[in-house]
Amino acid sequence: MFDFNFANPTQILFGKKKIAEIKDRIPVDSRVLITYGGGSVKKNGTLDEVLAALSGHTVFEFSGIEPNPSFETLMKAVDVVHTNSIDFLLAVGGGSVIDGTKFIAAAAVFEGDPWDILVKHGAGIKKALPFGSVLTLPATGSEMNSGGVVTRKSLQAKLAFMSPLVFPLFSVLDPEKTYTLPAKQISNGVVDAFVHVVEQYLTYPVNGKVQDRFAEGLLLTLIEEGPKALENPKDYEVRSNLMWVATLALNGLIGAGVPHDWATHMIGHEITAVHGLDHAQTLAVVLPNLLFVCQENKKDKLLQYAERVWGITEGDSEQRITEAIEKTRDFFELMQVKTRLSDYGLGKDSIPKLVEQLQAHGMKALGERQDITLEVSREILERSL
């Protein structure tokens, strides 16, 4: 196991009616900006609950943060922060809203061009406004980590950033707030969480037994509970388990002391930026093909994955690995997320632009061994057709 430092300062408020507790987590003299996306938080009553909890605070609202939060929209929110002397942010929504709010928190007090936050992947962040979140869509884990992803539409650039200064102070996780999610968002959330775990697990062995067993437990829970959520969206126990898995998948715990991959995400980001596919759709397209192309380097962990997660013990190593990869693809399809670029109307002519974007954004050496070159990325994309 690698040496590591681990700390996660986010307080989790998990369960029914926990929104009421946010009034005690935000100083009463704060000027609070509530950030959210479309109208779903209004329709399902979540925003009303938040406003009721903050009835003693000075509150402003900013809506319209997109499913892939855009730099352009978020900079409008930064203007609102400056105009109204906002000193606390509250994200109400899914990972995109929380990611966007992290950027707002940093950009509002950033010295220099806020675009540098993304270009330098967060390295230039020296301070940020405090913020919390009310999660309505479990998927990204953004509610308990220090990272985010923002798209600059004008450049077709989707870039990630990280900083310990953008951990949420607290996050509310009420499984009942997920009951009204469309089936597509349930599916995307399960796939997103699954791939988050895999990116920290399917690398190479470093004797991180705790991390491996933890990761395998999370994957098994997603496999067991994901289809149930589509069948019965208002099963509280199912939704509770999925909500907590999605948080644990990317709060730093299973990734401490082990190598990470993240190539599936980096390639997927370019597909979203250029063609507008949902984040989870791109992950479902890329991951099975990346595992196939990179199976030699991932052989030991793929065999472990085959046995411990999918119960595959018969056949030679190549057969077991192939079966595990196919079972992964089948699970995504079972969750109603298609796994081929052609399923989304994209053909071979789409690949040169995607490789060009990878090169433009410095993604020339991806993966846990930094050996996924542009040519390997091209091969993965060609297999994804």
N, C-alpha and C positions, 0 to 999 in steps of 0.2 A: 504494500500500500504506500502511496506517495505521502509525504508530509503535507499538512494543510493547516490553515487557520479557518475557523468557521464561527460565524455569528449571524444571527438573524433577529433583528430588533422588532419586527412587526408583531403586534399583538393581534391574535385572532379571536373574534367574537362569533362563535359558531352556534347556530340553532334558531329556533323560532322566535320572532319578535325582538331579535337582538338589535334591530335598527334603533330602537328607543334608547339604547345605551350610548349612542354617539354623542349625545348632548353633554355627557360627562367626560368625553375624550377631547373635546375642542374647547379651548378657552372661551368664556362667555363674551369677552370683549373682542373676539376675532371678527374680521370681515371675511366672510366665507364665500368662495365661488364654487357652486355646484356645477360639475361638468358631466355631460351625458351625450348620448348619440341621437337616435331618432325619437319616435314617440312611444316606444314600448314601455319605458319606465313610467310614463304618464298613464298609459292605458291599463297597466297592471297594478297601479296604485303604489308602486314603490316610491316614486318621487313625492307623493303626498305624505307617506310615512316619514320620509327624510325631512321634509319641510316641517312637519308636526314636531319631530324631535328637536329641530333647531329653531323653534318658535321664539326662543329668547335670544337668538343671535341675529346679527346683520347678515343677510343672505342675498347673493346675486346668482344668476344662472347663465350658463353658456351651453347651448345645444348644438348639435350638428356634427359631432366628431364621427368620422366615417369608420366603417369596419376595418379598413386599413388607414389609420389616422394620417392625415396629410399635413405636411409642414405648413402648407398655405393656410389651412383652417386653424391649426394650432397657434400660428402667429397672430391670428385675429383674437384668440383667447388671451394671448400675452398682452395685447393692447387693452383688453378689458381689465386685466389685472392691474396694469399701470394706471388706467383712468380712474379706477375705483379703489385704489390703495388696498387691494386684496392682500391678506397675510396668511390665509389658510385655504387649501383646495380640498374638495371632496369629490372624488370620482364615483359616479353611480352608473354601473353598466358592466360590460364584459372587459376582456383583456385589452381590446383596442382603446376603449375609453381610459382605462388605467394607464396603458402605455402612453397615450397622448397627454394625460395629466402629469405624468412624470416629466415629459419633455417641457410642458408649460412651467412646471415647478422650477426646472433648471434654467430655461430660457428667459424667464421673467427677471432673473437676477444675474444673467450671464454678462460678463464683460467681454464684448466683442461681437462678432457675427454669430448668431445662434445656430446657423448651419454648421458651424465647426463642431458643435456638440455631436452631430451625426457623422461628419467626415472623420472626426478623431475618435469615434465610438465611445464618447463620454469622457475621454481623458482630460478635457479642459474644464470639466465641471468643478468649481471650487465651493459652491454653496447652492442651496435650493430652498424653495418655500416648503413648509411642512404640509403634508397632505395625508388623507385617509381614503378608504374606498368602501363602497357597498357593492359586492359582487353579485351580478345577476346571470352571468354566463360562465360556468366553469370550463376552462380550456387551457389558457395560456400560463397560469401560475403567476401572472403579473401581480396578483394581490399580495404575494409574500416573497417577492424578489426585487432585485435592484436593476433590472434590465427593461428595455423597451425597444420597439421597432416602429419607425416612422417612414412614410413615403413622401418624397418630393415629386409631385405629379409632373411638374414642368421638365424634370430631368429623367423621369421613369426610373428613379433611384429609391430602393427600399433598403434602409440601413439600420443596423442595430446599434444601441449604445448601452453602456452600463456605468453605474457609479454607486458607491455605498451611500451617497447622499440622497438617493431617490427611492429608498425603501419606504413603503407606506408606514406611517406610525401605527395604524390599526387597519384591519379589514373585517367587515361584517360578512359572514357566510351564512345566509339563511336558505336552506334547501327549498323552502316553499316558494322562493322568488324565482325558481327555475321551472316551475310547473307549466308556465304558459309559453315556454320556448318552442318555436317551430321544430319539427323533426330534423330538419337540415342542420340546425344549430346544435341539437343534441348530438347528432352524428359527428359533426365537425369537432365538437369539444372532446369527444372520446378519442378520435383519431389524433388530434393535437396532443392530448396528454400522453397517449401511447408512444408517439414518436419522441416526445420529450424524454421519456424514460429510456427509450432505445438509444438515443443519441449519447447517453451517459453510461450505457450498459454494454452495447454491442461494439466493443473496441478490442482491447487485448487484456489478458489477465494480469493483475498486479496483486493478487491475493487479498482483494478487498471483499472479504466474505460477507461482512455486514451490509455493505452497499449492494452487492449482488443479490443477496436474499431479499433485501428491502425492495429492490427494483423488480425482481421476479414476482413478489407479492402484489405490487402495484399493477403489473401487467396482467396477472391472473384475475385481479379484481375488475379491471376494465373489460377483459374478455367475458367474465361472468355477468357483470352488471350492465354493460353497454347495451346489449340487445333488449334487456328488460326495460330500460328507460324508454326505448322506442315503443314497446308494447304497452307499458303502463306509466305514462309520464308523471302521474301524481302519486307514485309510490315513494313515500318519504324516506324510507330506509335505503332504497336504491339511489335516490337523488343525493342523499347524504353521503353515501360512500363514493359516488362519482365526484361530488364536489370536493371532498377531502383528498381523493386521489389526485385530481388535477392540480391542487395546491402543492401536495407533497412531491409531485413529479418534477417541479422546477423551483423549489425553495432553497436549493443548494445542498440539501442533506445527502441525497443519494449520489451527488456528483463530487462530494468532498473526498479527496484522496485517490481519485481514479481518473483515467484519461477520458477526454470528451471527443466526440466527432463533430457534429453540427454541420456537416457538408450537405445533408438533406435539406436543412433549413436554408442555407445560403443559396443553393440552387433553386429551391422553391421560391425564395423571395424574388428572384429574377422573373420567374414565371408569373407571379402575381403582379409585379410592377409593369410588365410589358403587356400581359393579356388579361389581367383582372380576375384570375381564378381566386377562389377562397384560399386562405392560407392552408387549411387542412386538406383541401383537394390537392394542392401541390405536393404536400408531404406524402399523401397516399400514392401519388403518381411516382415520385422519385424514390422513396425508401426501398421498395422491393427490388428495384433495378440496381440501386446502389449496393445493396447487400449482395446481389448476384455478382456484380462486377468486382467488388472488393472482398469476395468471400475468402480468398487465400489469406489475406492479412487479418481477417476477422474469424478465421477458422475455429480456433479454440472456443471463443465465446459463442459463436453460432451453434456449435455442437452442444454447448451448455444450455443455450436458449432452446434448442430443439428438444432436449430431454426434459428440462425443468419446467418450461412454460407450455410446450405442446405435447409432452409425453412421448416423443419420438425416440425409440431406442433400437429399432431394427433397420438393417441396411448398412451399406458402407458409409463413410463420412460424407462423401459427395451426395449420396441419396438423401441422407438425413438433413443436410443443409438445404438442399433443394426443396424438400418437403416443408421445412420450417419457413422458408421464404414464401412458398405458395400458400401456406396456412396464414401467414401474415397478410398477404394480398386478399385471401378469401375473407378474413375478418373485416378488413376495410370495406369490402364489397357487401358483406353482411350488414355492416353499419350504414349501408346505402351511400358510400362515398366511392366514386369510380376511380380506377387506378391506371388509366391510360390517357396520354395526351390526346389521342384520337377520340376519346369519349367526350372531350371538350372542344372538338372541332379543330384541333391543332395537328399539323402534319410536319413532315421533315423540313419544310421550308421555314419553320419557326425556330429551328435550332441554331442557325448561325447568329441570329440576333441575341439569343440567350447567352451564347458563349461570349459574344462581344461584350455584353453587359457584365458578365462575370469578370472579364479582363479589365473593363473600365473601373470596376469597384474593387480591384485588388484581390479578387478571389482566385488566385493562380495556384495556390497550394493549400488545399482543404483536407479535412479529415484528421483523425487522431495522430496520424504519422506525417501529416502535411504532404502526402504523396498523391492526392487527387488533383492532378494537373488539369489544365483546360482541356486537354485531349481526353483525359479520363472522364471529365464532366460531360464532354460531348458524347462519349460512348454511353454513359448512363442515360442521357437524354434520348439518344437514338433507340436504346432498349425500351424506353418509356412510351414509344409511339403505339 
